[in-house]
Each structure stands twice: as structure tokens, then as C-alpha cells.
């Protein structure tokens, strides 16, 4: 795997610049969310991978549903240019957090909605944003949020063919499953 992001021209793995932070989000298939975040000003680098499980992680193993991992995107960002709260707003708006273990036709625990906070401060912001967005979803007639929120810093890089997939395959499958509800964080 090349260690340079083909869109952003930055490293795919650390060490990261001083003061930068990492966010890890699961929003179903990881290809589309990665593109959304690499297009976000203030984002330094993105990579897709697996988090939230136990033991080794690779695509065939994760797809069995036995490891507990979710498909996730890791976002490295400059908090002086884009806040974690702004990334949470994108997270909530760009998928359907009310679908348990799925996004559209992608079904299985690896497609669950998840926030893996890398710091206790991120965890607190994630909890507060969930509670805030739940009201907006309810007012719009949607069900309860099923998003897993956990303080967990593990990230296993996905295989090279999954990294920046929609850059290399612009017509690739990964539809949005957004609810259309605005998150006013």
C-alpha cells in the first residue's frame, strides 16, 4: 500500500502533525464516508479500516461477522481548522443512524453506525451530539438512534484496494443513506 493519500497528498499513517487529532466513524460501507471526509476543509488525511472488534481484522474475516469489527473511516484533522463537533455534524447527516447493523442494502454488524472516540473529550461530545440529534430525528418521524458510541482507539487499516476506493473507481457503488435531517450542532 502506498503511504500517500492520492487526493490529499498527505501520509495515510502517522506520525501526525503536532496538535492534530483522529476521529473514527462507522457509517456503513466505508468508501462513501471516506470521500465525504476527504472533501472536508481542515481534514489532513483519511483512511478506511476496521475498529470495534477483537483480534485480527481483514475484509473477508470482518464480513463473517465473527470479529465484532465495523467498517470505519479514520479522519486525521486539524482542530484549529475543523472542530470535532463539525465532523460529528457530517457524521450524523451523511448516514441513517437509526438502522441497526445496516445501511440500505448493506446488512451485517460490520455496517453498523458507530463512533469510536479516541479521547474522553470526543466521547463526551459524541454523547451530547447524539442526544441533540435524536430530537431532530424524532421530530422528523424517524426511529431511535442505534449508533454505538465507545471510547476506543484501535484502528486496523483495510486492504490497499479499499483505500480511497471512490477516487480510484469514481463510478463505484456506495450510495448515501442520509435521512435528510439537519444536525444543528
PyMOL commands that place a pseudoatom at each C-alpha (Angstrom):
pseudoatom trace, name=CA, resn=UNK, resi=1, chain=A, elem=C, hetatm=0, pos=[0.000, 0.000, 0.000]
pseudoatom trace, name=CA, resn=UNK, resi=2, chain=A, elem=C, hetatm=0, pos=[1.289, 3.431, -0.861]
pseudoatom trace, name=CA, resn=UNK, resi=3, chain=A, elem=C, hetatm=0, pos=[1.598, 5.615, 2.200]
pseudoatom trace, name=CA, resn=UNK, resi=4, chain=A, elem=C, hetatm=0, pos=[0.433, 8.801, 0.450]
pseudoatom trace, name=CA, resn=UNK, resi=5, chain=A, elem=C, hetatm=0, pos=[-3.218, 9.804, 0.126]
pseudoatom trace, name=CA, resn=UNK, resi=6, chain=A, elem=C, hetatm=0, pos=[-3.787, 10.209, -3.653]
pseudoatom trace, name=CA, resn=UNK, resi=7, chain=A, elem=C, hetatm=0, pos=[-6.295, 13.044, -3.199]
pseudoatom trace, name=CA, resn=UNK, resi=8, chain=A, elem=C, hetatm=0, pos=[-4.849, 14.960, -0.245]
pseudoatom trace, name=CA, resn=UNK, resi=9, chain=A, elem=C, hetatm=0, pos=[-1.161, 14.233, -0.877]
pseudoatom trace, name=CA, resn=UNK, resi=10, chain=A, elem=C, hetatm=0, pos=[-0.604, 13.514, 2.820]
pseudoatom trace, name=CA, resn=UNK, resi=11, chain=A, elem=C, hetatm=0, pos=[0.509, 10.340, 4.628]
pseudoatom trace, name=CA, resn=UNK, resi=12, chain=A, elem=C, hetatm=0, pos=[-2.070, 7.610, 5.249]
pseudoatom trace, name=CA, resn=UNK, resi=13, chain=A, elem=C, hetatm=0, pos=[-0.421, 6.636, 8.527]
pseudoatom trace, name=CA, resn=UNK, resi=14, chain=A, elem=C, hetatm=0, pos=[1.293, 8.595, 11.289]
pseudoatom trace, name=CA, resn=UNK, resi=15, chain=A, elem=C, hetatm=0, pos=[3.081, 10.145, 12.914]
pseudoatom trace, name=CA, resn=UNK, resi=16, chain=A, elem=C, hetatm=0, pos=[0.655, 13.029, 12.549]
pseudoatom trace, name=CA, resn=UNK, resi=17, chain=A, elem=C, hetatm=0, pos=[1.469, 16.741, 12.827]
pseudoatom trace, name=CA, resn=UNK, resi=18, chain=A, elem=C, hetatm=0, pos=[1.615, 18.129, 16.356]
pseudoatom trace, name=CA, resn=UNK, resi=19, chain=A, elem=C, hetatm=0, pos=[-1.825, 19.113, 17.665]
pseudoatom trace, name=CA, resn=UNK, resi=20, chain=A, elem=C, hetatm=0, pos=[-3.804, 17.135, 15.074]
pseudoatom trace, name=CA, resn=UNK, resi=21, chain=A, elem=C, hetatm=0, pos=[-6.486, 14.690, 16.213]
pseudoatom trace, name=CA, resn=UNK, resi=22, chain=A, elem=C, hetatm=0, pos=[-8.034, 11.471, 14.939]
pseudoatom trace, name=CA, resn=UNK, resi=23, chain=A, elem=C, hetatm=0, pos=[-11.726, 10.653, 14.608]
pseudoatom trace, name=CA, resn=UNK, resi=24, chain=A, elem=C, hetatm=0, pos=[-13.056, 7.172, 13.805]
pseudoatom trace, name=CA, resn=UNK, resi=25, chain=A, elem=C, hetatm=0, pos=[-16.585, 6.789, 12.410]
pseudoatom trace, name=CA, resn=UNK, resi=26, chain=A, elem=C, hetatm=0, pos=[-18.578, 3.816, 11.137]
pseudoatom trace, name=CA, resn=UNK, resi=27, chain=A, elem=C, hetatm=0, pos=[-21.334, 4.779, 8.693]
pseudoatom trace, name=CA, resn=UNK, resi=28, chain=A, elem=C, hetatm=0, pos=[-21.983, 1.576, 6.743]
pseudoatom trace, name=CA, resn=UNK, resi=29, chain=A, elem=C, hetatm=0, pos=[-19.790, 0.891, 3.712]
pseudoatom trace, name=CA, resn=UNK, resi=30, chain=A, elem=C, hetatm=0, pos=[-16.594, 2.862, 4.309]
pseudoatom trace, name=CA, resn=UNK, resi=31, chain=A, elem=C, hetatm=0, pos=[-15.993, 4.054, 0.729]
pseudoatom trace, name=CA, resn=UNK, resi=32, chain=A, elem=C, hetatm=0, pos=[-18.581, 6.856, 0.607]
pseudoatom trace, name=CA, resn=UNK, resi=33, chain=A, elem=C, hetatm=0, pos=[-17.920, 8.303, 4.051]
pseudoatom trace, name=CA, resn=UNK, resi=34, chain=A, elem=C, hetatm=0, pos=[-14.198, 8.433, 3.311]
pseudoatom trace, name=CA, resn=UNK, resi=35, chain=A, elem=C, hetatm=0, pos=[-14.876, 10.606, 0.244]
pseudoatom trace, name=CA, resn=UNK, resi=36, chain=A, elem=C, hetatm=0, pos=[-17.181, 12.902, 2.248]
pseudoatom trace, name=CA, resn=UNK, resi=37, chain=A, elem=C, hetatm=0, pos=[-14.457, 13.483, 4.837]
pseudoatom trace, name=CA, resn=UNK, resi=38, chain=A, elem=C, hetatm=0, pos=[-11.511, 13.900, 2.439]
pseudoatom trace, name=CA, resn=UNK, resi=39, chain=A, elem=C, hetatm=0, pos=[-13.563, 16.713, 0.840]
pseudoatom trace, name=CA, resn=UNK, resi=40, chain=A, elem=C, hetatm=0, pos=[-13.951, 18.460, 4.210]
pseudoatom trace, name=CA, resn=UNK, resi=41, chain=A, elem=C, hetatm=0, pos=[-11.719, 21.519, 4.735]
pseudoatom trace, name=CA, resn=UNK, resi=42, chain=A, elem=C, hetatm=0, pos=[-9.405, 21.016, 7.714]
pseudoatom trace, name=CA, resn=UNK, resi=43, chain=A, elem=C, hetatm=0, pos=[-9.101, 17.260, 7.165]
pseudoatom trace, name=CA, resn=UNK, resi=44, chain=A, elem=C, hetatm=0, pos=[-5.455, 16.288, 6.771]
pseudoatom trace, name=CA, resn=UNK, resi=45, chain=A, elem=C, hetatm=0, pos=[-5.818, 12.606, 5.833]
pseudoatom trace, name=CA, resn=UNK, resi=46, chain=A, elem=C, hetatm=0, pos=[-8.348, 9.782, 5.677]
pseudoatom trace, name=CA, resn=UNK, resi=47, chain=A, elem=C, hetatm=0, pos=[-8.071, 6.009, 5.554]
pseudoatom trace, name=CA, resn=UNK, resi=48, chain=A, elem=C, hetatm=0, pos=[-10.554, 3.159, 5.716]
pseudoatom trace, name=CA, resn=UNK, resi=49, chain=A, elem=C, hetatm=0, pos=[-10.283, 0.233, 8.055]
pseudoatom trace, name=CA, resn=UNK, resi=50, chain=A, elem=C, hetatm=0, pos=[-11.836, -1.730, 10.871]
pseudoatom trace, name=CA, resn=UNK, resi=51, chain=A, elem=C, hetatm=0, pos=[-12.496, -0.934, 14.524]
pseudoatom trace, name=CA, resn=UNK, resi=52, chain=A, elem=C, hetatm=0, pos=[-14.616, -2.068, 17.430]
pseudoatom trace, name=CA, resn=UNK, resi=53, chain=A, elem=C, hetatm=0, pos=[-13.804, -5.754, 17.404]
pseudoatom trace, name=CA, resn=UNK, resi=54, chain=A, elem=C, hetatm=0, pos=[-11.380, -8.260, 18.798]
pseudoatom trace, name=CA, resn=UNK, resi=55, chain=A, elem=C, hetatm=0, pos=[-8.419, -9.949, 17.190]
pseudoatom trace, name=CA, resn=UNK, resi=56, chain=A, elem=C, hetatm=0, pos=[-7.130, -9.584, 13.664]
pseudoatom trace, name=CA, resn=UNK, resi=57, chain=A, elem=C, hetatm=0, pos=[-9.151, -7.734, 11.052]
pseudoatom trace, name=CA, resn=UNK, resi=58, chain=A, elem=C, hetatm=0, pos=[-9.266, -8.045, 7.298]
pseudoatom trace, name=CA, resn=UNK, resi=59, chain=A, elem=C, hetatm=0, pos=[-12.155, -7.750, 4.857]
pseudoatom trace, name=CA, resn=UNK, resi=60, chain=A, elem=C, hetatm=0, pos=[-13.025, -11.457, 4.496]
pseudoatom trace, name=CA, resn=UNK, resi=61, chain=A, elem=C, hetatm=0, pos=[-12.782, -12.020, 8.251]
pseudoatom trace, name=CA, resn=UNK, resi=62, chain=A, elem=C, hetatm=0, pos=[-14.783, -8.910, 9.172]
pseudoatom trace, name=CA, resn=UNK, resi=63, chain=A, elem=C, hetatm=0, pos=[-17.514, -9.889, 6.680]
pseudoatom trace, name=CA, resn=UNK, resi=64, chain=A, elem=C, hetatm=0, pos=[-18.101, -13.126, 8.601]
pseudoatom trace, name=CA, resn=UNK, resi=65, chain=A, elem=C, hetatm=0, pos=[-19.464, -11.011, 11.475]
pseudoatom trace, name=CA, resn=UNK, resi=66, chain=A, elem=C, hetatm=0, pos=[-17.478, -13.040, 13.997]
pseudoatom trace, name=CA, resn=UNK, resi=67, chain=A, elem=C, hetatm=0, pos=[-14.793, -10.460, 14.885]
pseudoatom trace, name=CA, resn=UNK, resi=68, chain=A, elem=C, hetatm=0, pos=[-17.095, -7.651, 16.011]
pseudoatom trace, name=CA, resn=UNK, resi=69, chain=A, elem=C, hetatm=0, pos=[-15.343, -5.091, 13.808]
pseudoatom trace, name=CA, resn=UNK, resi=70, chain=A, elem=C, hetatm=0, pos=[-17.140, -2.358, 11.891]
pseudoatom trace, name=CA, resn=UNK, resi=71, chain=A, elem=C, hetatm=0, pos=[-16.065, -0.796, 8.617]
pseudoatom trace, name=CA, resn=UNK, resi=72, chain=A, elem=C, hetatm=0, pos=[-14.826, 2.665, 9.599]
pseudoatom trace, name=CA, resn=UNK, resi=73, chain=A, elem=C, hetatm=0, pos=[-13.098, 5.737, 8.281]
pseudoatom trace, name=CA, resn=UNK, resi=74, chain=A, elem=C, hetatm=0, pos=[-10.224, 7.290, 10.200]
pseudoatom trace, name=CA, resn=UNK, resi=75, chain=A, elem=C, hetatm=0, pos=[-10.074, 11.062, 9.857]
pseudoatom trace, name=CA, resn=UNK, resi=76, chain=A, elem=C, hetatm=0, pos=[-6.965, 12.991, 10.827]
pseudoatom trace, name=CA, resn=UNK, resi=77, chain=A, elem=C, hetatm=0, pos=[-7.845, 16.651, 11.237]
pseudoatom trace, name=CA, resn=UNK, resi=78, chain=A, elem=C, hetatm=0, pos=[-6.531, 19.998, 12.361]
pseudoatom trace, name=CA, resn=UNK, resi=79, chain=A, elem=C, hetatm=0, pos=[-8.858, 21.065, 15.200]
pseudoatom trace, name=CA, resn=UNK, resi=80, chain=A, elem=C, hetatm=0, pos=[-7.907, 24.702, 14.532]
pseudoatom trace, name=CA, resn=UNK, resi=81, chain=A, elem=C, hetatm=0, pos=[-9.428, 24.377, 11.035]
pseudoatom trace, name=CA, resn=UNK, resi=82, chain=A, elem=C, hetatm=0, pos=[-12.344, 21.973, 11.641]
pseudoatom trace, name=CA, resn=UNK, resi=83, chain=A, elem=C, hetatm=0, pos=[-13.755, 21.015, 15.023]
pseudoatom trace, name=CA, resn=UNK, resi=84, chain=A, elem=C, hetatm=0, pos=[-14.698, 17.541, 16.160]
pseudoatom trace, name=CA, resn=UNK, resi=85, chain=A, elem=C, hetatm=0, pos=[-18.255, 18.871, 16.555]
pseudoatom trace, name=CA, resn=UNK, resi=86, chain=A, elem=C, hetatm=0, pos=[-18.284, 19.829, 12.857]
pseudoatom trace, name=CA, resn=UNK, resi=87, chain=A, elem=C, hetatm=0, pos=[-17.137, 16.306, 11.966]
pseudoatom trace, name=CA, resn=UNK, resi=88, chain=A, elem=C, hetatm=0, pos=[-19.931, 14.911, 14.151]
pseudoatom trace, name=CA, resn=UNK, resi=89, chain=A, elem=C, hetatm=0, pos=[-22.444, 17.053, 12.251]
pseudoatom trace, name=CA, resn=UNK, resi=90, chain=A, elem=C, hetatm=0, pos=[-21.250, 15.473, 8.991]
pseudoatom trace, name=CA, resn=UNK, resi=91, chain=A, elem=C, hetatm=0, pos=[-21.362, 12.025, 10.598]
pseudoatom trace, name=CA, resn=UNK, resi=92, chain=A, elem=C, hetatm=0, pos=[-24.993, 12.399, 11.692]
pseudoatom trace, name=CA, resn=UNK, resi=93, chain=A, elem=C, hetatm=0, pos=[-26.191, 13.981, 8.444]
pseudoatom trace, name=CA, resn=UNK, resi=94, chain=A, elem=C, hetatm=0, pos=[-24.498, 11.635, 5.951]
pseudoatom trace, name=CA, resn=UNK, resi=95, chain=A, elem=C, hetatm=0, pos=[-25.969, 8.282, 7.002]
pseudoatom trace, name=CA, resn=UNK, resi=96, chain=A, elem=C, hetatm=0, pos=[-29.006, 6.823, 8.770]
pseudoatom trace, name=CA, resn=UNK, resi=97, chain=A, elem=C, hetatm=0, pos=[-28.086, 6.237, 12.414]
pseudoatom trace, name=CA, resn=UNK, resi=98, chain=A, elem=C, hetatm=0, pos=[-31.480, 4.610, 13.117]
pseudoatom trace, name=CA, resn=UNK, resi=99, chain=A, elem=C, hetatm=0, pos=[-30.734, 1.430, 11.138]
pseudoatom trace, name=CA, resn=UNK, resi=100, chain=A, elem=C, hetatm=0, pos=[-29.285, -1.268, 13.375]
pseudoatom trace, name=CA, resn=UNK, resi=101, chain=A, elem=C, hetatm=0, pos=[-26.433, -3.200, 11.721]
pseudoatom trace, name=CA, resn=UNK, resi=102, chain=A, elem=C, hetatm=0, pos=[-27.113, -1.913, 8.238]
pseudoatom trace, name=CA, resn=UNK, resi=103, chain=A, elem=C, hetatm=0, pos=[-27.167, 0.955, 5.803]
pseudoatom trace, name=CA, resn=UNK, resi=104, chain=A, elem=C, hetatm=0, pos=[-29.619, 0.332, 2.987]
pseudoatom trace, name=CA, resn=UNK, resi=105, chain=A, elem=C, hetatm=0, pos=[-28.843, -2.972, 1.279]
pseudoatom trace, name=CA, resn=UNK, resi=106, chain=A, elem=C, hetatm=0, pos=[-25.585, -3.444, 3.215]
pseudoatom trace, name=CA, resn=UNK, resi=107, chain=A, elem=C, hetatm=0, pos=[-26.585, -5.671, 6.098]
pseudoatom trace, name=CA, resn=UNK, resi=108, chain=A, elem=C, hetatm=0, pos=[-24.438, -7.007, 8.924]
pseudoatom trace, name=CA, resn=UNK, resi=109, chain=A, elem=C, hetatm=0, pos=[-22.762, -5.805, 12.104]
pseudoatom trace, name=CA, resn=UNK, resi=110, chain=A, elem=C, hetatm=0, pos=[-19.783, -4.531, 10.088]
pseudoatom trace, name=CA, resn=UNK, resi=111, chain=A, elem=C, hetatm=0, pos=[-22.119, -1.880, 8.586]
pseudoatom trace, name=CA, resn=UNK, resi=112, chain=A, elem=C, hetatm=0, pos=[-23.331, -0.513, 11.926]
pseudoatom trace, name=CA, resn=UNK, resi=113, chain=A, elem=C, hetatm=0, pos=[-23.362, 3.132, 12.851]
pseudoatom trace, name=CA, resn=UNK, resi=114, chain=A, elem=C, hetatm=0, pos=[-20.506, 3.747, 15.286]
pseudoatom trace, name=CA, resn=UNK, resi=115, chain=A, elem=C, hetatm=0, pos=[-18.376, 6.450, 16.823]
pseudoatom trace, name=CA, resn=UNK, resi=116, chain=A, elem=C, hetatm=0, pos=[-15.084, 5.266, 18.279]
pseudoatom trace, name=CA, resn=UNK, resi=117, chain=A, elem=C, hetatm=0, pos=[-13.915, 8.262, 20.272]
pseudoatom trace, name=CA, resn=UNK, resi=118, chain=A, elem=C, hetatm=0, pos=[-10.151, 8.488, 20.597]
pseudoatom trace, name=CA, resn=UNK, resi=119, chain=A, elem=C, hetatm=0, pos=[-10.278, 10.783, 23.663]
pseudoatom trace, name=CA, resn=UNK, resi=120, chain=A, elem=C, hetatm=0, pos=[-12.637, 11.217, 26.601]
pseudoatom trace, name=CA, resn=UNK, resi=121, chain=A, elem=C, hetatm=0, pos=[-13.472, 14.714, 25.313]
pseudoatom trace, name=CA, resn=UNK, resi=122, chain=A, elem=C, hetatm=0, pos=[-14.547, 13.259, 21.949]
pseudoatom trace, name=CA, resn=UNK, resi=123, chain=A, elem=C, hetatm=0, pos=[-16.660, 10.692, 23.793]
pseudoatom trace, name=CA, resn=UNK, resi=124, chain=A, elem=C, hetatm=0, pos=[-18.472, 13.465, 25.701]
pseudoatom trace, name=CA, resn=UNK, resi=125, chain=A, elem=C, hetatm=0, pos=[-19.093, 15.451, 22.501]
pseudoatom trace, name=CA, resn=UNK, resi=126, chain=A, elem=C, hetatm=0, pos=[-20.347, 12.321, 20.713]
pseudoatom trace, name=CA, resn=UNK, resi=127, chain=A, elem=C, hetatm=0, pos=[-22.828, 11.562, 23.521]
pseudoatom trace, name=CA, resn=UNK, resi=128, chain=A, elem=C, hetatm=0, pos=[-24.123, 15.146, 23.586]
pseudoatom trace, name=CA, resn=UNK, resi=129, chain=A, elem=C, hetatm=0, pos=[-24.449, 15.320, 19.794]
pseudoatom trace, name=CA, resn=UNK, resi=130, chain=A, elem=C, hetatm=0, pos=[-26.366, 12.018, 19.740]
pseudoatom trace, name=CA, resn=UNK, resi=131, chain=A, elem=C, hetatm=0, pos=[-28.832, 13.299, 22.315]
pseudoatom trace, name=CA, resn=UNK, resi=132, chain=A, elem=C, hetatm=0, pos=[-29.265, 16.555, 20.397]
pseudoatom trace, name=CA, resn=UNK, resi=133, chain=A, elem=C, hetatm=0, pos=[-29.721, 14.877, 17.005]
pseudoatom trace, name=CA, resn=UNK, resi=134, chain=A, elem=C, hetatm=0, pos=[-32.160, 12.315, 18.418]
pseudoatom trace, name=CA, resn=UNK, resi=135, chain=A, elem=C, hetatm=0, pos=[-34.656, 15.110, 18.986]
pseudoatom trace, name=CA, resn=UNK, resi=136, chain=A, elem=C, hetatm=0, pos=[-34.359, 16.312, 15.384]
pseudoatom trace, name=CA, resn=UNK, resi=137, chain=A, elem=C, hetatm=0, pos=[-34.772, 12.764, 14.065]
pseudoatom trace, name=CA, resn=UNK, resi=138, chain=A, elem=C, hetatm=0, pos=[-37.792, 12.179, 16.290]
pseudoatom trace, name=CA, resn=UNK, resi=139, chain=A, elem=C, hetatm=0, pos=[-39.390, 15.462, 15.181]
pseudoatom trace, name=CA, resn=UNK, resi=140, chain=A, elem=C, hetatm=0, pos=[-38.918, 14.324, 11.542]
pseudoatom trace, name=CA, resn=UNK, resi=141, chain=A, elem=C, hetatm=0, pos=[-40.626, 10.981, 12.234]
pseudoatom trace, name=CA, resn=UNK, resi=142, chain=A, elem=C, hetatm=0, pos=[-37.558, 8.738, 12.330]
pseudoatom trace, name=CA, resn=UNK, resi=143, chain=A, elem=C, hetatm=0, pos=[-36.855, 5.981, 14.839]
pseudoatom trace, name=CA, resn=UNK, resi=144, chain=A, elem=C, hetatm=0, pos=[-34.357, 5.872, 17.673]
pseudoatom trace, name=CA, resn=UNK, resi=145, chain=A, elem=C, hetatm=0, pos=[-30.624, 6.207, 17.111]
pseudoatom trace, name=CA, resn=UNK, resi=146, chain=A, elem=C, hetatm=0, pos=[-28.791, 2.874, 17.293]
pseudoatom trace, name=CA, resn=UNK, resi=147, chain=A, elem=C, hetatm=0, pos=[-25.271, 4.306, 16.989]
pseudoatom trace, name=CA, resn=UNK, resi=148, chain=A, elem=C, hetatm=0, pos=[-22.618, 2.634, 19.130]
pseudoatom trace, name=CA, resn=UNK, resi=149, chain=A, elem=C, hetatm=0, pos=[-20.502, 5.237, 20.947]
pseudoatom trace, name=CA, resn=UNK, resi=150, chain=A, elem=C, hetatm=0, pos=[-17.407, 3.878, 22.609]
pseudoatom trace, name=CA, resn=UNK, resi=151, chain=A, elem=C, hetatm=0, pos=[-14.101, 5.228, 23.895]
pseudoatom trace, name=CA, resn=UNK, resi=152, chain=A, elem=C, hetatm=0, pos=[-11.815, 3.089, 21.787]
pseudoatom trace, name=CA, resn=UNK, resi=153, chain=A, elem=C, hetatm=0, pos=[-8.666, 3.953, 19.885]
pseudoatom trace, name=CA, resn=UNK, resi=154, chain=A, elem=C, hetatm=0, pos=[-7.991, 0.838, 17.802]
pseudoatom trace, name=CA, resn=UNK, resi=155, chain=A, elem=C, hetatm=0, pos=[-7.859, 1.110, 14.018]
pseudoatom trace, name=CA, resn=UNK, resi=156, chain=A, elem=C, hetatm=0, pos=[-6.811, -1.625, 11.598]
pseudoatom trace, name=CA, resn=UNK, resi=157, chain=A, elem=C, hetatm=0, pos=[-6.079, -0.409, 8.067]
pseudoatom trace, name=CA, resn=UNK, resi=158, chain=A, elem=C, hetatm=0, pos=[-8.166, -2.039, 5.349]
pseudoatom trace, name=CA, resn=UNK, resi=159, chain=A, elem=C, hetatm=0, pos=[-6.537, -3.606, 2.327]
pseudoatom trace, name=CA, resn=UNK, resi=160, chain=A, elem=C, hetatm=0, pos=[-4.970, -1.312, -0.317]
pseudoatom trace, name=CA, resn=UNK, resi=161, chain=A, elem=C, hetatm=0, pos=[-7.818, -1.859, -2.802]
pseudoatom trace, name=CA, resn=UNK, resi=162, chain=A, elem=C, hetatm=0, pos=[-10.254, -0.273, -0.319]
pseudoatom trace, name=CA, resn=UNK, resi=163, chain=A, elem=C, hetatm=0, pos=[-8.187, 2.866, 0.380]
pseudoatom trace, name=CA, resn=UNK, resi=164, chain=A, elem=C, hetatm=0, pos=[-9.627, 5.930, -1.413]
pseudoatom trace, name=CA, resn=UNK, resi=165, chain=A, elem=C, hetatm=0, pos=[-11.747, 3.493, -3.434]
pseudoatom trace, name=CA, resn=UNK, resi=166, chain=A, elem=C, hetatm=0, pos=[-14.055, 6.130, -4.928]
pseudoatom trace, name=CA, resn=UNK, resi=167, chain=A, elem=C, hetatm=0, pos=[-11.068, 8.142, -6.124]
pseudoatom trace, name=CA, resn=UNK, resi=168, chain=A, elem=C, hetatm=0, pos=[-9.695, 5.131, -7.981]
pseudoatom trace, name=CA, resn=UNK, resi=169, chain=A, elem=C, hetatm=0, pos=[-13.196, 3.976, -9.057]
pseudoatom trace, name=CA, resn=UNK, resi=170, chain=A, elem=C, hetatm=0, pos=[-15.267, 7.178, -9.479]
pseudoatom trace, name=CA, resn=UNK, resi=171, chain=A, elem=C, hetatm=0, pos=[-18.395, 5.263, -10.523]
pseudoatom trace, name=CA, resn=UNK, resi=172, chain=A, elem=C, hetatm=0, pos=[-18.108, 2.770, -7.661]
pseudoatom trace, name=CA, resn=UNK, resi=173, chain=A, elem=C, hetatm=0, pos=[-21.112, 1.687, -5.634]
pseudoatom trace, name=CA, resn=UNK, resi=174, chain=A, elem=C, hetatm=0, pos=[-21.670, 3.467, -2.351]
pseudoatom trace, name=CA, resn=UNK, resi=175, chain=A, elem=C, hetatm=0, pos=[-24.977, 5.321, -2.208]
pseudoatom trace, name=CA, resn=UNK, resi=176, chain=A, elem=C, hetatm=0, pos=[-25.863, 7.779, 0.522]
pseudoatom trace, name=CA, resn=UNK, resi=177, chain=A, elem=C, hetatm=0, pos=[-28.350, 6.618, 3.129]
pseudoatom trace, name=CA, resn=UNK, resi=178, chain=A, elem=C, hetatm=0, pos=[-28.775, 10.051, 4.717]
pseudoatom trace, name=CA, resn=UNK, resi=179, chain=A, elem=C, hetatm=0, pos=[-32.079, 10.810, 6.401]
pseudoatom trace, name=CA, resn=UNK, resi=180, chain=A, elem=C, hetatm=0, pos=[-32.207, 14.403, 5.118]
pseudoatom trace, name=CA, resn=UNK, resi=181, chain=A, elem=C, hetatm=0, pos=[-32.469, 15.679, 8.693]
pseudoatom trace, name=CA, resn=UNK, resi=182, chain=A, elem=C, hetatm=0, pos=[-30.166, 18.587, 9.547]
pseudoatom trace, name=CA, resn=UNK, resi=183, chain=A, elem=C, hetatm=0, pos=[-27.962, 18.376, 12.608]
pseudoatom trace, name=CA, resn=UNK, resi=184, chain=A, elem=C, hetatm=0, pos=[-27.711, 21.804, 14.223]
pseudoatom trace, name=CA, resn=UNK, resi=185, chain=A, elem=C, hetatm=0, pos=[-24.732, 21.327, 16.500]
for i in range(1, 185): cmd.bond("trace and resi %d" % i, "trace and resi %d" % (i + 1))
show_as sticks, trace
zoom trace
